[in-house]
């Protein structure tokens, strides 16, 4: 039996579409043996609090209306998966949900870290993360001694590469999209099912600037090994899920995790407020700011999808088909377009953005004199 999901949503893509239920055609309102009907009331679409979540909610409303379903927008939700059922359909970021309801399963089995080459070494003089100044007598039991040649400074002003890279153990890959979906199924409200899922995946990636990547010859996540002990990572919410996998499987234990600034994690990298950001690969800010995603061939970081979840007994068939059709158009490119249209220099007014997205996705006919 599935149960309602506890907790609050992590930062990430998550929406709720609440569908008002239906009255039975043969037994009267609420009678036994009822089937879903679009005459019972409007479909209420409730989005998350992020701009792209609100836009996706508006897109869903417009698409449902275009398919003849009475639909309206409701108030934003911070716990989207809890709204599924009782004539409600939830559009869920499975990765965000798994990080809340099954964080241990999402992290996966992590092997015991390899012994540090200096685990038994005498204490050595270290460097202050904030100033780079020497701190006499500071022990560094998990790092090798500081190299004779000073390490170059990261964009945040912290010296890096203070030791030899840590020997890394082998480890199982993180969950792929299907694995993440399997983790959340048992935490969905009773009687609900997945009725659609996005064509594209939501893949976490470590991203940095071209300057930082070039300075340290970084191409893959494993290239962070030995560099992170004086680096600043963002966003802070990512730390809960990724710290252990990064530390053990990539040799990366960041000096500090910070909350994103007002303009977002990507701008934090460009302005030197952070060295590495954890972003979805679909984030248009990566291309907009010429950032470099570090490849992750061992899949140290997990991935997910956008899921549509409902009790099929409560959902009108026309709405179910329309929402499944919408989910099928949520490719990686179109997920990025949602973010681009909802925030930043290319943002449009909400109604125009929803129409533009649906036309570009081939779900709505372009009007005459369409720009």
Secondary structure, DSSP 8 states (H G I E B T S, - for coil): ------S---SS--EEEEE----BTTTBTT-TT----TTS--EEEE--SSHHHHHHHHHHHHHHHHTT--EEE----S-GGGG-SSS-EEEEEHHHHHHHH-HHHHH---------TTTTS----EE-TTT--EETT---TTS----SS---B-TTS-B---S-------------HHHHHHHHHTTS-TT-EEEEE-SS-EEEEEEE-HHHHHHTT--BGGGGTTTGGG-EEE-GGGHHHHHHHHHHHS----SEEE---TT-HHHHHHTTS-SEEEEETT-THHHHTT-EE-B-TT--S-EE-EEEEE-TTTS-HHHHHHHHHHHHT--HHHHHHHHHHHSSTT---HHHHHHHHHHHTTSS---TT--
